[in-house]
Amino acid sequence: MLLSISELALARETVQSLLDELDLTTYQFEVEPRADGWTILVECQADDAWQVTQINASKAMLCNAQADSDARQALLAELTKTVADCSRGC
């Protein structure tokens, strides 16, 4: 998939805002383009170790998650399941 810098930046910004909503205590993430969409890798602090999880998102879902509340909620729900074992804030 051929991407512009702005598309990659928008994808990272979208994932960052969704992960911020989940109130994880410690995490890092990557958004990697694929031929048919994106892979979102999240590394987070679980009970006594770090865990790495990943989900795949279509290009449309990630692009639409900024402006479309249904797409945003669907992606947020998927991320919530994916990082269920991660430590959360107070």
PyMOL Python script that loads the backbone (N, CA, C, O; Angstrom):
from pymol import cmd

cmd.read_pdbstr("""\
ATOM      1  N   MET A   1       0.858  -1.164   0.000  1.00  0.00           N
ATOM      2  CA  MET A   1       0.000   0.000   0.000  1.00  0.00           C
ATOM      3  C   MET A   1       0.904   1.226   0.000  1.00  0.00           C
ATOM      4  O   MET A   1       1.777   1.359   0.858  1.00  0.00           O
ATOM      5  N   LEU A   2       0.700   2.104  -0.943  1.00  0.00           N
ATOM      6  CA  LEU A   2       1.463   3.336  -1.040  1.00  0.00           C
ATOM      7  C   LEU A   2       0.749   4.407  -0.212  1.00  0.00           C
ATOM      8  O   LEU A   2      -0.420   4.708  -0.448  1.00  0.00           O
ATOM      9  N   LEU A   3       1.463   4.974   0.757  1.00  0.00           N
ATOM     10  CA  LEU A   3       0.870   5.937   1.686  1.00  0.00           C
ATOM     11  C   LEU A   3       1.622   7.245   1.662  1.00  0.00           C
ATOM     12  O   LEU A   3       2.811   7.304   1.348  1.00  0.00           O
ATOM     13  N   SER A   4       0.905   8.277   1.999  1.00  0.00           N
ATOM     14  CA  SER A   4       1.557   9.565   2.209  1.00  0.00           C
ATOM     15  C   SER A   4       1.889   9.685   3.700  1.00  0.00           C
ATOM     16  O   SER A   4       1.363   8.948   4.533  1.00  0.00           O
ATOM     17  N   ILE A   5       2.760  10.617   4.003  1.00  0.00           N
ATOM     18  CA  ILE A   5       3.113  10.887   5.401  1.00  0.00           C
ATOM     19  C   ILE A   5       1.864  11.302   6.171  1.00  0.00           C
ATOM     20  O   ILE A   5       1.698  10.914   7.327  1.00  0.00           O
ATOM     21  N   SER A   6       0.994  12.074   5.557  1.00  0.00           N
ATOM     22  CA  SER A   6      -0.206  12.552   6.256  1.00  0.00           C
ATOM     23  C   SER A   6      -1.165  11.406   6.570  1.00  0.00           C
ATOM     24  O   SER A   6      -1.821  11.432   7.612  1.00  0.00           O
ATOM     25  N   GLU A   7      -1.263  10.395   5.692  1.00  0.00           N
ATOM     26  CA  GLU A   7      -2.126   9.241   5.973  1.00  0.00           C
ATOM     27  C   GLU A   7      -1.594   8.440   7.159  1.00  0.00           C
ATOM     28  O   GLU A   7      -2.358   8.019   8.027  1.00  0.00           O
ATOM     29  N   LEU A   8      -0.295   8.236   7.186  1.00  0.00           N
ATOM     30  CA  LEU A   8       0.307   7.513   8.301  1.00  0.00           C
ATOM     31  C   LEU A   8       0.158   8.303   9.599  1.00  0.00           C
ATOM     32  O   LEU A   8      -0.138   7.728  10.647  1.00  0.00           O
ATOM     33  N   ALA A   9       0.359   9.596   9.534  1.00  0.00           N
ATOM     34  CA  ALA A   9       0.208  10.447  10.720  1.00  0.00           C
ATOM     35  C   ALA A   9      -1.226  10.417  11.230  1.00  0.00           C
ATOM     36  O   ALA A   9      -1.452  10.341  12.438  1.00  0.00           O
ATOM     37  N   LEU A  10      -2.197  10.476  10.322  1.00  0.00           N
ATOM     38  CA  LEU A  10      -3.604  10.430  10.724  1.00  0.00           C
ATOM     39  C   LEU A  10      -3.944   9.078  11.361  1.00  0.00           C
ATOM     40  O   LEU A  10      -4.680   9.027  12.347  1.00  0.00           O
ATOM     41  N   ALA A  11      -3.419   7.998  10.810  1.00  0.00           N
ATOM     42  CA  ALA A  11      -3.667   6.669  11.387  1.00  0.00           C
ATOM     43  C   ALA A  11      -3.095   6.593  12.800  1.00  0.00           C
ATOM     44  O   ALA A  11      -3.767   6.111  13.711  1.00  0.00           O
ATOM     45  N   ARG A  12      -1.862   7.064  12.992  1.00  0.00           N
ATOM     46  CA  ARG A  12      -1.247   7.049  14.324  1.00  0.00           C
ATOM     47  C   ARG A  12      -2.028   7.934  15.298  1.00  0.00           C
ATOM     48  O   ARG A  12      -2.245   7.553  16.448  1.00  0.00           O
ATOM     49  N   GLU A  13      -2.443   9.100  14.841  1.00  0.00           N
ATOM     50  CA  GLU A  13      -3.206  10.023  15.694  1.00  0.00           C
ATOM     51  C   GLU A  13      -4.531   9.396  16.126  1.00  0.00           C
ATOM     52  O   GLU A  13      -4.940   9.531  17.279  1.00  0.00           O
ATOM     53  N   THR A  14      -5.188   8.723  15.212  1.00  0.00           N
ATOM     54  CA  THR A  14      -6.461   8.072  15.522  1.00  0.00           C
ATOM     55  C   THR A  14      -6.279   6.987  16.572  1.00  0.00           C
ATOM     56  O   THR A  14      -7.026   6.931  17.549  1.00  0.00           O
ATOM     57  N   VAL A  15      -5.280   6.119  16.373  1.00  0.00           N
ATOM     58  CA  VAL A  15      -5.033   5.033  17.328  1.00  0.00           C
ATOM     59  C   VAL A  15      -4.612   5.609  18.678  1.00  0.00           C
ATOM     60  O   VAL A  15      -5.051   5.122  19.720  1.00  0.00           O
ATOM     61  N   GLN A  16      -3.777   6.627  18.670  1.00  0.00           N
ATOM     62  CA  GLN A  16      -3.343   7.258  19.933  1.00  0.00           C
ATOM     63  C   GLN A  16      -4.543   7.769  20.722  1.00  0.00           C
ATOM     64  O   GLN A  16      -4.628   7.557  21.931  1.00  0.00           O
ATOM     65  N   SER A  17      -5.469   8.441  20.045  1.00  0.00           N
ATOM     66  CA  SER A  17      -6.631   8.988  20.758  1.00  0.00           C
ATOM     67  C   SER A  17      -7.527   7.877  21.307  1.00  0.00           C
ATOM     68  O   SER A  17      -8.094   8.020  22.390  1.00  0.00           O
ATOM     69  N   LEU A  18      -7.657   6.781  20.574  1.00  0.00           N
ATOM     70  CA  LEU A  18      -8.461   5.656  21.063  1.00  0.00           C
ATOM     71  C   LEU A  18      -7.802   4.997  22.267  1.00  0.00           C
ATOM     72  O   LEU A  18      -8.473   4.681  23.249  1.00  0.00           O
ATOM     73  N   LEU A  19      -6.500   4.789  22.193  1.00  0.00           N
ATOM     74  CA  LEU A  19      -5.796   4.178  23.324  1.00  0.00           C
ATOM     75  C   LEU A  19      -5.822   5.086  24.550  1.00  0.00           C
ATOM     76  O   LEU A  19      -5.902   4.598  25.677  1.00  0.00           O
ATOM     77  N   ASP A  20      -5.755   6.396  24.345  1.00  0.00           N
ATOM     78  CA  ASP A  20      -5.863   7.329  25.465  1.00  0.00           C
ATOM     79  C   ASP A  20      -7.212   7.188  26.174  1.00  0.00           C
ATOM     80  O   ASP A  20      -7.286   7.298  27.398  1.00  0.00           O
ATOM     81  N   GLU A  21      -8.267   6.946  25.413  1.00  0.00           N
ATOM     82  CA  GLU A  21      -9.593   6.754  26.009  1.00  0.00           C
ATOM     83  C   GLU A  21      -9.648   5.526  26.907  1.00  0.00           C
ATOM     84  O   GLU A  21     -10.448   5.474  27.841  1.00  0.00           O
ATOM     85  N   LEU A  22      -8.803   4.538  26.631  1.00  0.00           N
ATOM     86  CA  LEU A  22      -8.810   3.301  27.410  1.00  0.00           C
ATOM     87  C   LEU A  22      -8.051   3.413  28.720  1.00  0.00           C
ATOM     88  O   LEU A  22      -8.091   2.494  29.538  1.00  0.00           O
ATOM     89  N   ASP A  23      -7.360   4.526  28.931  1.00  0.00           N
ATOM     90  CA  ASP A  23      -6.690   4.821  30.202  1.00  0.00           C
ATOM     91  C   ASP A  23      -5.688   3.737  30.623  1.00  0.00           C
ATOM     92  O   ASP A  23      -5.630   3.352  31.791  1.00  0.00           O
ATOM     93  N   LEU A  24      -4.906   3.255  29.660  1.00  0.00           N
ATOM     94  CA  LEU A  24      -3.867   2.280  29.972  1.00  0.00           C
ATOM     95  C   LEU A  24      -2.752   2.986  30.726  1.00  0.00           C
ATOM     96  O   LEU A  24      -2.431   4.137  30.430  1.00  0.00           O
ATOM     97  N   THR A  25      -2.159   2.300  31.700  1.00  0.00           N
ATOM     98  CA  THR A  25      -1.120   2.956  32.497  1.00  0.00           C
ATOM     99  C   THR A  25       0.185   3.111  31.726  1.00  0.00           C
ATOM    100  O   THR A  25       0.784   4.186  31.738  1.00  0.00           O
ATOM    101  N   THR A  26       0.627   2.062  31.063  1.00  0.00           N
ATOM    102  CA  THR A  26       1.880   2.106  30.325  1.00  0.00           C
ATOM    103  C   THR A  26       1.727   1.302  29.044  1.00  0.00           C
ATOM    104  O   THR A  26       1.352   0.130  29.080  1.00  0.00           O
ATOM    105  N   TYR A  27       2.015   1.927  27.923  1.00  0.00           N
ATOM    106  CA  TYR A  27       1.912   1.217  26.648  1.00  0.00           C
ATOM    107  C   TYR A  27       2.720   1.940  25.580  1.00  0.00           C
ATOM    108  O   TYR A  27       3.105   3.099  25.729  1.00  0.00           O
ATOM    109  N   GLN A  28       2.956   1.219  24.513  1.00  0.00           N
ATOM    110  CA  GLN A  28       3.470   1.810  23.293  1.00  0.00           C
ATOM    111  C   GLN A  28       2.781   1.101  22.141  1.00  0.00           C
ATOM    112  O   GLN A  28       2.271  -0.008  22.302  1.00  0.00           O
ATOM    113  N   PHE A  29       2.766   1.735  20.988  1.00  0.00           N
ATOM    114  CA  PHE A  29       2.046   1.138  19.872  1.00  0.00           C
ATOM    115  C   PHE A  29       2.710   1.497  18.552  1.00  0.00           C
ATOM    116  O   PHE A  29       3.497   2.438  18.457  1.00  0.00           O
ATOM    117  N   GLU A  30       2.367   0.719  17.545  1.00  0.00           N
ATOM    118  CA  GLU A  30       2.789   0.965  16.174  1.00  0.00           C
ATOM    119  C   GLU A  30       1.585   0.759  15.276  1.00  0.00           C
ATOM    120  O   GLU A  30       0.726  -0.075  15.559  1.00  0.00           O
ATOM    121  N   VAL A  31       1.527   1.504  14.218  1.00  0.00           N
ATOM    122  CA  VAL A  31       0.512   1.327  13.188  1.00  0.00           C
ATOM    123  C   VAL A  31       1.271   1.033  11.906  1.00  0.00           C
ATOM    124  O   VAL A  31       2.032   1.868  11.416  1.00  0.00           O
ATOM    125  N   GLU A  32       1.056  -0.163  11.366  1.00  0.00           N
ATOM    126  CA  GLU A  32       1.800  -0.593  10.190  1.00  0.00           C
ATOM    127  C   GLU A  32       0.853  -0.819   9.014  1.00  0.00           C
ATOM    128  O   GLU A  32      -0.150  -1.520   9.150  1.00  0.00           O
ATOM    129  N   PRO A  33       1.164  -0.235   7.874  1.00  0.00           N
ATOM    130  CA  PRO A  33       0.321  -0.442   6.688  1.00  0.00           C
ATOM    131  C   PRO A  33       0.458  -1.854   6.145  1.00  0.00           C
ATOM    132  O   PRO A  33       1.534  -2.450   6.181  1.00  0.00           O
ATOM    133  N   ARG A  34      -0.644  -2.372   5.645  1.00  0.00           N
ATOM    134  CA  ARG A  34      -0.685  -3.660   4.949  1.00  0.00           C
ATOM    135  C   ARG A  34      -1.336  -3.409   3.598  1.00  0.00           C
ATOM    136  O   ARG A  34      -1.858  -2.322   3.350  1.00  0.00           O
ATOM    137  N   ALA A  35      -1.308  -4.387   2.747  1.00  0.00           N
ATOM    138  CA  ALA A  35      -1.918  -4.244   1.422  1.00  0.00           C
ATOM    139  C   ALA A  35      -3.423  -3.975   1.521  1.00  0.00           C
ATOM    140  O   ALA A  35      -3.980  -3.253   0.694  1.00  0.00           O
ATOM    141  N   ASP A  36      -4.077  -4.553   2.528  1.00  0.00           N
ATOM    142  CA  ASP A  36      -5.530  -4.422   2.646  1.00  0.00           C
ATOM    143  C   ASP A  36      -5.973  -3.619   3.867  1.00  0.00           C
ATOM    144  O   ASP A  36      -7.136  -3.692   4.263  1.00  0.00           O
ATOM    145  N   GLY A  37      -5.080  -2.868   4.457  1.00  0.00           N
ATOM    146  CA  GLY A  37      -5.469  -2.066   5.623  1.00  0.00           C
ATOM    147  C   GLY A  37      -4.293  -1.786   6.529  1.00  0.00           C
ATOM    148  O   GLY A  37      -3.213  -1.413   6.069  1.00  0.00           O
ATOM    149  N   TRP A  38      -4.509  -1.970   7.828  1.00  0.00           N
ATOM    150  CA  TRP A  38      -3.510  -1.634   8.840  1.00  0.00           C
ATOM    151  C   TRP A  38      -3.388  -2.738   9.874  1.00  0.00           C
ATOM    152  O   TRP A  38      -4.355  -3.443  10.162  1.00  0.00           O
ATOM    153  N   THR A  39      -2.195  -2.885  10.430  1.00  0.00           N
ATOM    154  CA  THR A  39      -1.984  -3.705  11.617  1.00  0.00           C
ATOM    155  C   THR A  39      -1.656  -2.749  12.749  1.00  0.00           C
ATOM    156  O   THR A  39      -0.783  -1.891  12.617  1.00  0.00           O
ATOM    157  N   ILE A  40      -2.358  -2.900  13.859  1.00  0.00           N
ATOM    158  CA  ILE A  40      -2.125  -2.088  15.049  1.00  0.00           C
ATOM    159  C   ILE A  40      -1.507  -3.003  16.100  1.00  0.00           C
ATOM    160  O   ILE A  40      -2.140  -3.955  16.557  1.00  0.00           O
ATOM    161  N   LEU A  41      -0.276  -2.708  16.475  1.00  0.00           N
ATOM    162  CA  LEU A  41       0.435  -3.472  17.500  1.00  0.00           C
ATOM    163  C   LEU A  41       0.448  -2.651  18.780  1.00  0.00           C
ATOM    164  O   LEU A  41       0.821  -1.478  18.770  1.00  0.00           O
ATOM    165  N   VAL A  42       0.043  -3.265  19.872  1.00  0.00           N
ATOM    166  CA  VAL A  42       0.041  -2.583  21.167  1.00  0.00           C
ATOM    167  C   VAL A  42       0.848  -3.426  22.143  1.00  0.00           C
ATOM    168  O   VAL A  42       0.574  -4.610  22.336  1.00  0.00           O
ATOM    169  N   GLU A  43       1.835  -2.805  22.747  1.00  0.00           N
ATOM    170  CA  GLU A  43       2.615  -3.443  23.798  1.00  0.00           C
ATOM    171  C   GLU A  43       2.253  -2.719  25.085  1.00  0.00           C
ATOM    172  O   GLU A  43       2.373  -1.497  25.171  1.00  0.00           O
ATOM    173  N   CYS A  44       1.809  -3.474  26.086  1.00  0.00           N
ATOM    174  CA  CYS A  44       1.336  -2.829  27.306  1.00  0.00           C
ATOM    175  C   CYS A  44       1.731  -3.615  28.553  1.00  0.00           C
ATOM    176  O   CYS A  44       2.062  -4.799  28.493  1.00  0.00           O
ATOM    177  N   GLN A  45       1.683  -2.926  29.661  1.00  0.00           N
ATOM    178  CA  GLN A  45       1.972  -3.527  30.960  1.00  0.00           C
ATOM    179  C   GLN A  45       0.749  -4.302  31.425  1.00  0.00           C
ATOM    180  O   GLN A  45      -0.333  -3.738  31.584  1.00  0.00           O
ATOM    181  N   ALA A  46       0.932  -5.603  31.642  1.00  0.00           N
ATOM    182  CA  ALA A  46      -0.124  -6.425  32.220  1.00  0.00           C
ATOM    183  C   ALA A  46       0.219  -6.597  33.706  1.00  0.00           C
ATOM    184  O   ALA A  46       1.024  -5.831  34.235  1.00  0.00           O
ATOM    185  N   ASP A  47      -0.360  -7.559  34.372  1.00  0.00           N
ATOM    186  CA  ASP A  47      -0.148  -7.728  35.815  1.00  0.00           C
ATOM    187  C   ASP A  47       1.324  -7.747  36.211  1.00  0.00           C
ATOM    188  O   ASP A  47       1.753  -6.934  37.030  1.00  0.00           O
ATOM    189  N   ASP A  48       2.091  -8.650  35.650  1.00  0.00           N
ATOM    190  CA  ASP A  48       3.494  -8.758  36.075  1.00  0.00           C
ATOM    191  C   ASP A  48       4.460  -8.851  34.892  1.00  0.00           C
ATOM    192  O   ASP A  48       5.628  -9.194  35.074  1.00  0.00           O
ATOM    193  N   ALA A  49       3.991  -8.552  33.707  1.00  0.00           N
ATOM    194  CA  ALA A  49       4.842  -8.624  32.518  1.00  0.00           C
ATOM    195  C   ALA A  49       4.251  -7.748  31.418  1.00  0.00           C
ATOM    196  O   ALA A  49       3.118  -7.274  31.513  1.00  0.00           O
ATOM    197  N   TRP A  50       5.032  -7.553  30.398  1.00  0.00           N
ATOM    198  CA  TRP A  50       4.538  -6.844  29.216  1.00  0.00           C
ATOM    199  C   TRP A  50       3.904  -7.842  28.274  1.00  0.00           C
ATOM    200  O   TRP A  50       4.334  -8.992  28.193  1.00  0.00           O
ATOM    201  N   GLN A  51       2.889  -7.406  27.570  1.00  0.00           N
ATOM    202  CA  GLN A  51       2.267  -8.260  26.563  1.00  0.00           C
ATOM    203  C   GLN A  51       2.156  -7.491  25.260  1.00  0.00           C
ATOM    204  O   GLN A  51       2.033  -6.266  25.249  1.00  0.00           O
ATOM    205  N   VAL A  52       2.200  -8.217  24.183  1.00  0.00           N
ATOM    206  CA  VAL A  52       2.071  -7.620  22.855  1.00  0.00           C
ATOM    207  C   VAL A  52       0.821  -8.186  22.208  1.00  0.00           C
ATOM    208  O   VAL A  52       0.632  -9.402  22.162  1.00  0.00           O
ATOM    209  N   THR A  53      -0.022  -7.314  21.716  1.00  0.00           N
ATOM    210  CA  THR A  53      -1.239  -7.738  21.035  1.00  0.00           C
ATOM    211  C   THR A  53      -1.310  -7.033  19.689  1.00  0.00           C
ATOM    212  O   THR A  53      -0.631  -6.032  19.461  1.00  0.00           O
ATOM    213  N   GLN A  54      -2.124  -7.558  18.820  1.00  0.00           N
ATOM    214  CA  GLN A  54      -2.290  -6.903  17.528  1.00  0.00           C
ATOM    215  C   GLN A  54      -3.694  -7.109  17.013  1.00  0.00           C
ATOM    216  O   GLN A  54      -4.333  -8.124  17.288  1.00  0.00           O
ATOM    217  N   ILE A  55      -4.165  -6.133  16.264  1.00  0.00           N
ATOM    218  CA  ILE A  55      -5.421  -6.266  15.536  1.00  0.00           C
ATOM    219  C   ILE A  55      -5.189  -5.744  14.128  1.00  0.00           C
ATOM    220  O   ILE A  55      -4.286  -4.946  13.878  1.00  0.00           O
ATOM    221  N   ASN A  56      -6.015  -6.208  13.234  1.00  0.00           N
ATOM    222  CA  ASN A  56      -6.001  -5.712  11.866  1.00  0.00           C
ATOM    223  C   ASN A  56      -7.242  -4.863  11.668  1.00  0.00           C
ATOM    224  O   ASN A  56      -8.337  -5.227  12.096  1.00  0.00           O
ATOM    225  N   ALA A  57      -7.059  -3.740  11.023  1.00  0.00           N
ATOM    226  CA  ALA A  57      -8.175  -2.836  10.748  1.00  0.00           C
ATOM    227  C   ALA A  57      -8.172  -2.502   9.265  1.00  0.00           C
ATOM    228  O   ALA A  57      -7.115  -2.323   8.660  1.00  0.00           O
ATOM    229  N   SER A  58      -9.344  -2.420   8.697  1.00  0.00           N
ATOM    230  CA  SER A  58      -9.415  -2.032   7.290  1.00  0.00           C
ATOM    231  C   SER A  58      -9.004  -0.571   7.151  1.00  0.00           C
ATOM    232  O   SER A  58      -9.074   0.203   8.105  1.00  0.00           O
ATOM    233  N   LYS A  59      -8.583  -0.217   5.969  1.00  0.00           N
ATOM    234  CA  LYS A  59      -8.203   1.168   5.715  1.00  0.00           C
ATOM    235  C   LYS A  59      -9.394   2.088   5.968  1.00  0.00           C
ATOM    236  O   LYS A  59      -9.238   3.161   6.552  1.00  0.00           O
ATOM    237  N   ALA A  60     -10.581   1.674   5.530  1.00  0.00           N
ATOM    238  CA  ALA A  60     -11.779   2.494   5.716  1.00  0.00           C
ATOM    239  C   ALA A  60     -12.115   2.683   7.186  1.00  0.00           C
ATOM    240  O   ALA A  60     -12.466   3.787   7.604  1.00  0.00           O
ATOM    241  N   MET A  61     -12.009   1.602   7.986  1.00  0.00           N
ATOM    242  CA  MET A  61     -12.358   1.723   9.403  1.00  0.00           C
ATOM    243  C   MET A  61     -11.436   2.713  10.111  1.00  0.00           C
ATOM    244  O   MET A  61     -11.895   3.562  10.875  1.00  0.00           O
ATOM    245  N   LEU A  62     -10.148   2.598   9.855  1.00  0.00           N
ATOM    246  CA  LEU A  62      -9.211   3.489  10.532  1.00  0.00           C
ATOM    247  C   LEU A  62      -9.358   4.923  10.039  1.00  0.00           C
ATOM    248  O   LEU A  62      -9.287   5.864  10.830  1.00  0.00           O
ATOM    249  N   CYS A  63      -9.560   5.093   8.745  1.00  0.00           N
ATOM    250  CA  CYS A  63      -9.739   6.449   8.204  1.00  0.00           C
ATOM    251  C   CYS A  63     -11.040   7.089   8.703  1.00  0.00           C
ATOM    252  O   CYS A  63     -11.078   8.284   8.999  1.00  0.00           O
ATOM    253  N   ASN A  64     -12.088   6.293   8.790  1.00  0.00           N
ATOM    254  CA  ASN A  64     -13.392   6.819   9.192  1.00  0.00           C
ATOM    255  C   ASN A  64     -13.524   7.027  10.693  1.00  0.00           C
ATOM    256  O   ASN A  64     -14.428   7.735  11.137  1.00  0.00           O
ATOM    257  N   ALA A  65     -12.646   6.429  11.477  1.00  0.00           N
ATOM    258  CA  ALA A  65     -12.760   6.506  12.939  1.00  0.00           C
ATOM    259  C   ALA A  65     -12.580   7.928  13.469  1.00  0.00           C
ATOM    260  O   ALA A  65     -12.962   8.203  14.606  1.00  0.00           O
ATOM    261  N   GLN A  66     -12.022   8.814  12.698  1.00  0.00           N
ATOM    262  CA  GLN A  66     -11.885  10.212  13.126  1.00  0.00           C
ATOM    263  C   GLN A  66     -13.221  10.942  13.101  1.00  0.00           C
ATOM    264  O   GLN A  66     -13.537  11.683  14.031  1.00  0.00           O
ATOM    265  N   ALA A  67     -14.009  10.742  12.048  1.00  0.00           N
ATOM    266  CA  ALA A  67     -15.228  11.528  11.856  1.00  0.00           C
ATOM    267  C   ALA A  67     -16.528  10.748  12.046  1.00  0.00           C
ATOM    268  O   ALA A  67     -17.569  11.351  12.305  1.00  0.00           O
ATOM    269  N   ASP A  68     -16.488   9.437  11.925  1.00  0.00           N
ATOM    270  CA  ASP A  68     -17.691   8.605  11.995  1.00  0.00           C
ATOM    271  C   ASP A  68     -17.748   7.922  13.361  1.00  0.00           C
ATOM    272  O   ASP A  68     -16.907   7.081  13.677  1.00  0.00           O
ATOM    273  N   SER A  69     -18.737   8.288  14.159  1.00  0.00           N
ATOM    274  CA  SER A  69     -18.809   7.753  15.528  1.00  0.00           C
ATOM    275  C   SER A  69     -19.028   6.246  15.548  1.00  0.00           C
ATOM    276  O   SER A  69     -18.536   5.574  16.455  1.00  0.00           O
ATOM    277  N   ASP A  70     -19.753   5.694  14.575  1.00  0.00           N
ATOM    278  CA  ASP A  70     -19.956   4.238  14.538  1.00  0.00           C
ATOM    279  C   ASP A  70     -18.639   3.512  14.268  1.00  0.00           C
ATOM    280  O   ASP A  70     -18.338   2.509  14.915  1.00  0.00           O
ATOM    281  N   ALA A  71     -17.857   4.014  13.318  1.00  0.00           N
ATOM    282  CA  ALA A  71     -16.553   3.413  13.014  1.00  0.00           C
ATOM    283  C   ALA A  71     -15.629   3.551  14.208  1.00  0.00           C
ATOM    284  O   ALA A  71     -14.882   2.627  14.529  1.00  0.00           O
ATOM    285  N   ARG A  72     -15.675   4.701  14.869  1.00  0.00           N
ATOM    286  CA  ARG A  72     -14.830   4.922  16.047  1.00  0.00           C
ATOM    287  C   ARG A  72     -15.192   3.954  17.167  1.00  0.00           C
ATOM    288  O   ARG A  72     -14.309   3.366  17.791  1.00  0.00           O
ATOM    289  N   GLN A  73     -16.477   3.789  17.421  1.00  0.00           N
ATOM    290  CA  GLN A  73     -16.915   2.880  18.478  1.00  0.00           C
ATOM    291  C   GLN A  73     -16.568   1.431  18.145  1.00  0.00           C
ATOM    292  O   GLN A  73     -16.213   0.662  19.038  1.00  0.00           O
ATOM    293  N   ALA A  74     -16.666   1.054  16.885  1.00  0.00           N
ATOM    294  CA  ALA A  74     -16.317  -0.321  16.486  1.00  0.00           C
ATOM    295  C   ALA A  74     -14.832  -0.580  16.703  1.00  0.00           C
ATOM    296  O   ALA A  74     -14.453  -1.631  17.219  1.00  0.00           O
ATOM    297  N   LEU A  75     -13.993   0.371  16.314  1.00  0.00           N
ATOM    298  CA  LEU A  75     -12.553   0.211  16.505  1.00  0.00           C
ATOM    299  C   LEU A  75     -12.193   0.263  17.982  1.00  0.00           C
ATOM    300  O   LEU A  75     -11.319  -0.479  18.430  1.00  0.00           O
ATOM    301  N   LEU A  76     -12.850   1.127  18.741  1.00  0.00           N
ATOM    302  CA  LEU A  76     -12.616   1.204  20.178  1.00  0.00           C
ATOM    303  C   LEU A  76     -12.999  -0.101  20.863  1.00  0.00           C
ATOM    304  O   LEU A  76     -12.287  -0.564  21.754  1.00  0.00           O
ATOM    305  N   ALA A  77     -14.112  -0.695  20.459  1.00  0.00           N
ATOM    306  CA  ALA A  77     -14.547  -1.972  21.034  1.00  0.00           C
ATOM    307  C   ALA A  77     -13.529  -3.074  20.733  1.00  0.00           C
ATOM    308  O   ALA A  77     -13.231  -3.901  21.595  1.00  0.00           O
ATOM    309  N   GLU A  78     -12.999  -3.083  19.513  1.00  0.00           N
ATOM    310  CA  GLU A  78     -11.991  -4.080  19.147  1.00  0.00           C
ATOM    311  C   GLU A  78     -10.713  -3.886  19.954  1.00  0.00           C
ATOM    312  O   GLU A  78     -10.129  -4.856  20.436  1.00  0.00           O
ATOM    313  N   LEU A  79     -10.278  -2.642  20.104  1.00  0.00           N
ATOM    314  CA  LEU A  79      -9.087  -2.363  20.910  1.00  0.00           C
ATOM    315  C   LEU A  79      -9.315  -2.723  22.378  1.00  0.00           C
ATOM    316  O   LEU A  79      -8.413  -3.245  23.033  1.00  0.00           O
ATOM    317  N   THR A  80     -10.499  -2.451  22.895  1.00  0.00           N
ATOM    318  CA  THR A  80     -10.826  -2.765  24.290  1.00  0.00           C
ATOM    319  C   THR A  80     -10.675  -4.261  24.552  1.00  0.00           C
ATOM    320  O   THR A  80     -10.105  -4.661  25.567  1.00  0.00           O
ATOM    321  N   LYS A  81     -11.187  -5.091  23.636  1.00  0.00           N
ATOM    322  CA  LYS A  81     -11.035  -6.544  23.787  1.00  0.00           C
ATOM    323  C   LYS A  81      -9.574  -6.957  23.702  1.00  0.00           C
ATOM    324  O   LYS A  81      -9.121  -7.828  24.445  1.00  0.00           O
ATOM    325  N   THR A  82      -8.849  -6.333  22.802  1.00  0.00           N
ATOM    326  CA  THR A  82      -7.458  -6.701  22.554  1.00  0.00           C
ATOM    327  C   THR A  82      -6.564  -6.395  23.752  1.00  0.00           C
ATOM    328  O   THR A  82      -5.648  -7.162  24.051  1.00  0.00           O
ATOM    329  N   VAL A  83      -6.817  -5.298  24.432  1.00  0.00           N
ATOM    330  CA  VAL A  83      -5.944  -4.892  25.545  1.00  0.00           C
ATOM    331  C   VAL A  83      -6.603  -5.147  26.906  1.00  0.00           C
ATOM    332  O   VAL A  83      -6.274  -4.482  27.889  1.00  0.00           O
ATOM    333  N   ALA A  84      -7.510  -6.085  26.962  1.00  0.00           N
ATOM    334  CA  ALA A  84      -8.265  -6.347  28.190  1.00  0.00           C
ATOM    335  C   ALA A  84      -7.375  -6.662  29.397  1.00  0.00           C
ATOM    336  O   ALA A  84      -7.727  -6.326  30.528  1.00  0.00           O
ATOM    337  N   ASP A  85      -6.239  -7.297  29.168  1.00  0.00           N
ATOM    338  CA  ASP A  85      -5.364  -7.686  30.274  1.00  0.00           C
ATOM    339  C   ASP A  85      -4.364  -6.594  30.663  1.00  0.00           C
ATOM    340  O   ASP A  85      -3.595  -6.777  31.606  1.00  0.00           O
ATOM    341  N   CYS A  86      -4.363  -5.493  29.970  1.00  0.00           N
ATOM    342  CA  CYS A  86      -3.418  -4.409  30.271  1.00  0.00           C
ATOM    343  C   CYS A  86      -3.837  -3.652  31.529  1.00  0.00           C
ATOM    344  O   CYS A  86      -5.024  -3.531  31.831  1.00  0.00           O
ATOM    345  N   SER A  87      -2.850  -3.149  32.248  1.00  0.00           N
ATOM    346  CA  SER A  87      -3.125  -2.374  33.462  1.00  0.00           C
ATOM    347  C   SER A  87      -3.751  -1.043  33.096  1.00  0.00           C
ATOM    348  O   SER A  87      -3.383  -0.413  32.105  1.00  0.00           O
ATOM    349  N   ARG A  88      -4.701  -0.632  33.915  1.00  0.00           N
ATOM    350  CA  ARG A  88      -5.426   0.626  33.695  1.00  0.00           C
ATOM    351  C   ARG A  88      -5.109   1.614  34.805  1.00  0.00           C
ATOM    352  O   ARG A  88      -4.625   1.245  35.875  1.00  0.00           O
ATOM    353  N   GLY A  89      -5.395   2.890  34.520  1.00  0.00           N
ATOM    354  CA  GLY A  89      -5.208   3.935  35.533  1.00  0.00           C
ATOM    355  C   GLY A  89      -6.174   3.773  36.681  1.00  0.00           C
ATOM    356  O   GLY A  89      -6.934   2.806  36.734  1.00  0.00           O
ATOM    357  N   CYS A  90      -6.145   4.711  37.592  1.00  0.00           N
ATOM    358  CA  CYS A  90      -6.976   4.663  38.808  1.00  0.00           C
ATOM    359  C   CYS A  90      -8.434   4.580  38.514  1.00  0.00           C
ATOM    360  O   CYS A  90      -9.248   4.533  39.436  1.00  0.00           O
TER     361      CYS A  90
END
""", "prot")
cmd.dss("prot")
cmd.show_as("cartoon", "prot")
cmd.util.cbc("prot")
cmd.orient("prot")
